[in-house]
């Protein structure tokens, strides 16, 4: 802002008092004209007004307003302040306009000596630069609308030596941690030379008063405030400590310091995907748990400096990186604090694209030197490169370089010598920008060109495959499986595996067969094996330096030829047994329910039938007959003629109950009947059924003499073989002849042919 004003110097006699004139000083002031006033952003006057000696002249008189102006009026001009700088000859005066002023004009009157007054009329702004003597006190008056009836004024009195001001710091930064607040300030260059200390005052944001006493710094740039509440928001101001060069130190603006960030910010997920358009690059993306401002510090695990940081206030982040291993530290931050970082490791990707594989050639010269070579067409696009190499289980070592002439680079001497029998991975990265040769930025600034593996010296494997197993699938084949040899035990590029197969024939002659398998296989099917033969297998690996140690021996036996037939037979037999065990009870239940099991003596070879005719008198004879010899297994059944009513059975069965064996107790008969029933459950069922039928017949034909007709049939063989003798003789002889195989009871035919008596005789 540029303002023009005129400053008039005049000689006047102050109306209020007369001051003593110092000896040796002139009582005349020169008239000067001030032009081109400049102000900073805070409306402070910049020291650009210079007095013009050509326009200065002697002037005398006093400034008298047209009327008495009111002082300290609540609606009038106010806040008049004058100050100087220790490095400037001029002073600045500022004021505030009246609340009701419109198009106001101001007149500034400066008085330092009696009858010497400097008048600056018609000022349309609120700033004025003046020149005063530093040895004399000064009186400054500002008049608003001095020629109107609403004239107001403000007065400022002071000593020029006490009006040297040092401004508030141009920059203030805060850092909070563990209940402490660190304040760092930056002063204007001219003030920084004379400021030695500063003070800080603070309060809770909603508190009306400032904490006392103020905290004073130990130096000019940093100050620490302790014992704060980490979860509360504070208001903070700062200013310099006064001294001879800084007699005025105004407070800075009020800074709001947010609460301390004490919790770690969690990343929900991190994904690693390829960038299809740019081979050798990958997209690392993630999402934050909370929507705050986050700072991502991204560095290579190899330690290549510097680890730049990326600030984002979004809910997620996206980084385009090469195939190197990276460490990403994520912290939430604000203008006062930063949270404890959460570290995430992005592992190195060893798998290259098919078009990138084999593009890098490496030659190892000795333990302290190797060379890399790449395609010459790359020089047209890239001139900055970075190479990383590491052994198994080691941290990568890096070297960045600039190359625009040759498509090869030799590295010698190496920071660490290469070790024999150890595999080294060497990776070349290309960088499109020259400023990334020294890793000034990291996001989307590098791509992986190619990878190669080398050995300083190869050796044979010192380890063998583990977890050997074998499964015989057929009589002539078997499958062998194993686990690969650990990389540190290979000690070279694995060229393949050898299967050592040994078996002995019937004469005891051992035969060994070696089978070579590709290094990327971990199983092999052995074929054309002998049937029912025991084999032993060992597996070993080999490199260009030779074969390694063999694994432990395992044994297996091939199957017999009839194995599958026998297995089929066993399967069928198991099914039959299962059906027999579980099916038979089911069939018996069905048969007993739908087809009752009625015993038929005619189906037995042990039972024979003899038919004849008799009369009812036979029953009387039998009831009085004393049997000399009777066998408990002998069964006598009477069958009625079809022509006789069936209910006659009711008169027959009671007579049978009177038979007794000679010399036996009365209950002997019932005893052997019970024993027979217990030996044959079916007979017991038949007897129960017969009793039931008998009771029903008795109910139907009470008091009648009835014979029954049986459905039992038997063979006629016994009747044909026996001679025709009288019935009573046969009975007597049968009873007395104990050496005979059969016991026969036969009765003579009666006159009446209405009955046919059947005698069933069972062998003893």
Secondary structure, DSSP 4 states (H G I P E B T S, - for coil): -EE----EEEE---SS--PPPPTT--S---------EEE-TTSPEES-----TTT----B-----SSPPEES-TTS-EEEEEEE-TT-S-EEEEEE--TT-SS--EEEEEEEETTEEEEEEEE-SSEEEE---TTSEEEEEEEESTTSTT-EEEEEEEEGGGGBEEPPPSEEEEEEETTEEEEEEE--HHHHTT---EEEEEEETT-SS--SSPEEPSSSSEEEE-S--TTS-EEEEEEEPP-SS-SEE-----EEEPPP--SPPPEEEEEEEE-TTSTT-EEEEEEESS-S-EEEEEEETT-PSP--EEEE-SSEEEEEE-SS-EEEEEEEB-SSBBPPPEEEEEPPP-PPPTTTTT--EEEEEETTEEEEE--GGGGGT--EEEEEEEETTS--EEEEEE-SS-SEEEEES-SSPPPTT-EEEEEEEEESSGGGTTTS--TT--EEEEEEEEESS----SS--EEEEEEEEETTEEEEEEEPPPHHHH-S---EEEEEEEEE-TT--EEEEEEEE-TT--EEEE-SPPTT-EEEEEEEEEETTEE------EEEEPPPTTHHHHHHHHHHHHHHHHHHHHHHHHHHHHHHHHS-----GGG-TTEEEE--EE-THHHHHHHH--BSS--TT--------TTS-GGGHHHHHHHHTT--BTT--TTHHHHHHHHHHHH-HHHHHHHHHHHHHHHHHHHHSTT------------SHHHHHS----HHHHHHHHHH-TTSS------PPPS--SEE--EEEE--
